[in-house]
Amino acid sequence: MNKFFALENLLKSGYCIIPRVILDNQQSSCKKTALRADILSYFYQKAYFAKGDVVLDGRIYTCFRGELIVNQQELAAFFKTERRQWNRIMAEFTGENIIRVDRLRGGSRISIVAYDCIVGKKSAQYKQANEGDKKNADAAPKAKKPKLGVWVENYYPEHHVKGCDIPPLDIDLSKIPAFQDKLDDKK
């Protein structure tokens, strides 16, 4: 029997994280939506998880986390789309701030916007900027303390939405029996 799906092989094979909305839309009855979801799924599957080198047309390019270097004409052919339709889809993705495309000689560098937030790891640029000296390292966001047995490993300040201020909680300690004795002692 082939041991391809043995637990040991599954654990060694690595993983990729794809937003659920993409996976759900791949099964859409709308061909346009399904095609866009297939393209984004491909980008997430092929994006580099760590820094690596890519050879494209005999040139070596450095590819960082959340990036892939491809030839867009080959991708258009792979997805069986016309060049005009492919350009329209890529323009929609960049307009919606899903990806960024930089032209290279012989291809394109496609960067997935907010890849580190989606994957849940701090980017190398973030670590480099905040771990340079002791003062900045102390200012770097830390993991939250466990709450009811749950540890929040990847805490980022950018996850807080601006303009959504949560009002402070007013707790009346006099109504809590454990604190009534302490309040009486202070008086």
QUIQUIZI-V297960 format. One record per residue. N is the residue number from 1. RES is the residue in one letter. PSI is psi in radians with two decimals (NA if undefined). OMEGA is omega in radians with two decimals (NA if undefined). Layout:
n & res & psi & omega
N & RES & PSI & OMEGA
N & RES & PSI & OMEGA
//
This chain:
n & res & psi & omega
1 & M & 2.44 & 3.13
2 & N & 2.27 & -3.12
3 & K & 0.50 & -3.13
4 & F & -0.69 & -3.10
5 & F & 0.30 & 3.08
6 & A & 2.61 & -3.09
7 & L & -0.69 & 3.14
8 & E & -0.76 & 3.12
9 & N & -0.65 & 3.12
10 & L & -0.67 & -3.13
11 & L & -0.56 & -3.13
12 & K & -0.34 & -2.97
13 & S & -0.21 & -3.11
14 & G & -3.00 & -3.08
15 & Y & 2.92 & 2.98
16 & C & 2.58 & -3.13
17 & I & 2.17 & -3.14
18 & I & 2.23 & 3.12
19 & P & 2.43 & -3.06
20 & R & -0.56 & -3.14
21 & V & -0.59 & 3.10
22 & I & -0.81 & -3.14
23 & L & -0.68 & 3.12
24 & D & -0.70 & -3.10
25 & N & -0.27 & 3.07
26 & Q & -0.43 & 3.14
27 & Q & 0.20 & -3.10
28 & S & 2.57 & 3.09
29 & S & -0.34 & 3.07
30 & C & 2.06 & -3.08
31 & K & -0.62 & -3.14
32 & K & -0.79 & 3.13
33 & T & -0.76 & -3.13
34 & A & -0.69 & 3.12
35 & L & -0.79 & 3.12
36 & R & -0.70 & 3.10
37 & A & -0.68 & 3.10
38 & D & -0.72 & -3.14
39 & I & -0.80 & 3.12
40 & L & -0.66 & 3.08
41 & S & -0.73 & 3.10
42 & Y & -0.77 & 3.13
43 & F & -0.78 & -3.14
44 & Y & -0.62 & 3.14
45 & Q & -0.65 & -3.04
46 & K & -0.16 & -3.13
47 & A & 2.47 & 3.14
48 & Y & 2.35 & 3.10
49 & F & -0.39 & 3.10
50 & A & 2.92 & -3.13
51 & K & 2.40 & 3.13
52 & G & 2.92 & -3.14
53 & D & 2.49 & 3.13
54 & V & 2.36 & 3.08
55 & V & 2.13 & -3.14
56 & L & 2.07 & -3.10
57 & D & 0.72 & 3.10
58 & G & 0.04 & 3.12
59 & R & 2.52 & 3.13
60 & I & 2.18 & 3.09
61 & Y & 2.53 & 3.05
62 & T & 2.24 & -3.11
63 & C & 2.23 & -3.12
64 & F & 3.08 & 3.13
65 & R & 2.36 & 3.08
66 & G & 0.22 & 3.14
67 & E & 2.69 & 2.96
68 & L & 2.56 & -3.14
69 & I & 2.11 & -3.02
70 & V & 2.92 & 2.98
71 & N & 2.02 & -3.05
72 & Q & -0.53 & 3.11
73 & Q & -0.70 & 3.11
74 & E & -0.67 & 3.10
75 & L & -0.70 & 3.11
76 & A & -0.72 & 3.10
77 & A & -0.68 & 3.13
78 & F & -0.71 & -3.14
79 & F & 0.13 & 3.09
80 & K & 0.85 & 3.09
81 & T & 2.69 & 3.05
82 & E & 2.72 & -3.10
83 & R & -0.69 & -3.14
84 & R & -0.76 & 3.12
85 & Q & -0.72 & 3.13
86 & W & -0.78 & 3.13
87 & N & -0.66 & 3.12
88 & R & -0.76 & -3.14
89 & I & -0.78 & -3.14
90 & M & -0.65 & 3.10
91 & A & -0.66 & 3.09
92 & E & -0.77 & -3.14
93 & F & -0.74 & 3.13
94 & T & -0.62 & 3.10
95 & G & -0.56 & 3.12
96 & E & 0.10 & 3.12
97 & N & 0.70 & 3.06
98 & I & -0.70 & 3.13
99 & I & 2.88 & 2.98
100 & R & 2.40 & -3.12
101 & V & 2.20 & 3.05
102 & D & 2.29 & -3.14
103 & R & 2.39 & 3.05
104 & L & 2.90 & 3.06
105 & R & 1.99 & 3.12
106 & G & 0.05 & -3.13
107 & G & -2.74 & -3.11
108 & S & 2.58 & 3.00
109 & R & 2.03 & 3.12
110 & I & 2.11 & 3.13
111 & S & 2.24 & 3.08
112 & I & 2.09 & -3.12
113 & V & 2.37 & 3.11
114 & A & 0.51 & -3.14
115 & Y & -0.76 & -3.11
116 & D & -0.62 & 3.10
117 & C & -0.67 & -3.14
118 & I & -0.77 & -3.12
119 & V & -0.50 & 3.08
120 & G & 0.51 & 3.09
121 & K & 2.65 & 3.09
122 & K & 2.44 & -3.11
123 & S & 2.78 & 3.10
124 & A & -0.65 & 3.13
125 & Q & -0.67 & 3.13
126 & Y & -0.81 & -3.13
127 & K & -0.75 & -3.13
128 & Q & -0.71 & -3.11
129 & A & -0.58 & -3.03
130 & N & -0.08 & -3.14
131 & E & 0.23 & -3.12
132 & G & -0.80 & 3.11
133 & D & 2.93 & -3.04
134 & K & -0.66 & -3.11
135 & K & -0.82 & 3.14
136 & N & -0.57 & 3.14
137 & A & -0.63 & 3.11
138 & D & -0.50 & -3.14
139 & A & -0.20 & -3.12
140 & A & 2.52 & 3.14
141 & P & 2.43 & -3.13
142 & K & 2.83 & 3.07
143 & A & 2.50 & 3.12
144 & K & 2.73 & 3.11
145 & K & 2.65 & -3.13
146 & P & 2.42 & 3.12
147 & K & 1.98 & -3.13
148 & L & 0.71 & 3.06
149 & G & 0.11 & -3.13
150 & V & 2.25 & 3.14
151 & W & 2.16 & 3.13
152 & V & 1.76 & -3.04
153 & E & -0.72 & -2.98
154 & N & 1.51 & -3.14
155 & Y & 2.18 & 3.13
156 & Y & 2.35 & 3.12
157 & P & -0.43 & -3.13
158 & E & -0.15 & 3.09
159 & H & -0.30 & 3.11
160 & H & 2.29 & -3.10
161 & V & 2.23 & 3.12
162 & K & 2.47 & 3.10
163 & G & 0.00 & 3.12
164 & C & 1.19 & -3.13
165 & D & 2.26 & 3.11
166 & I & 2.18 & -3.11
167 & P & 2.56 & 3.13
168 & P & 2.58 & 3.13
169 & L & 2.32 & 3.04
170 & D & 2.00 & -3.12
171 & I & 2.19 & 3.11
172 & D & 1.79 & -3.08
173 & L & -0.34 & -3.12
174 & S & -0.32 & -3.14
175 & K & -0.07 & 3.12
176 & I & 2.09 & -3.05
177 & P & -0.65 & -3.10
178 & A & -0.49 & -3.12
179 & F & -0.21 & -3.12
180 & Q & -0.69 & 3.13
181 & D & -0.71 & 3.14
182 & K & -0.68 & 3.11
183 & L & -0.67 & 3.11
184 & D & -0.66 & 3.14
185 & D & -0.62 & -3.13
186 & K & -0.50 & -3.11
187 & K & NA & NA
//
